[in-house]
Amino acid sequence: MANKIKIATTSLAGCFGCHMSFLDIDERIIQLAELVEFDRSPLTDIEHCGPCDVGLIEGGVCNSENVHTLREFRKQCKILVAVGACAINGGLPAMRNFIPLEECLAEAYLDGIGVENPQIPNDVELPLLLDKVRPIHEVVKIDYYLPGCPPSADVFWAFLTDLLAGREPKLDYGLVHYD
């Protein structure tokens, strides 16, 4: 495996849809596995990212744990890729950015329908929420962006095969159009 490139993935504040789309490359995953070694990913049971060639990150940054994970990936990965709308611009989780955090917490935990034990969770085990959901490029340097919600399996395939072939990844309009 010494000559294989190593790929790691993680999900921050998002729905895990980008990972599902990545897995939709179906049988091409066998071809990919012949060329790469997977570090942290949905295909492994590895919890922490080790030194990698490529890191694929989906989801926005909404809490202190996301910031830590993202910074660790940046340190470990030679190439870092923002995957999907949440990573690129905050996506759906960023809809809370238009409402103060305190109001969001009150609606969810104090005033919401069906709240039986009204209290805002406050445990040292819980990551500290940020005031706003941020795209990942506001926290670390990003090398490439794979747009979409989620990007299609063909986008992942085109990007990775270009990268593996030593070509500058290029996503044709037909892969990333939004109509």
Secondary structure, DSSP 8 states (H G I E B T S, - for coil): -TTSEEEEEEE-BS-SHHHHHHHTTTTHHHHHHHHEEE-SSTTS---S--SEEEEEEESBEEEHHHHHHHHHHHHHEEEEEEEHHHHHH-TGGGGGGGS-HHHHHHIIIIISTT-SS------TTS--EEEEEE-GGGTS--SEEE-SSS--HHHHHHHHHHHHTT------HHHH---
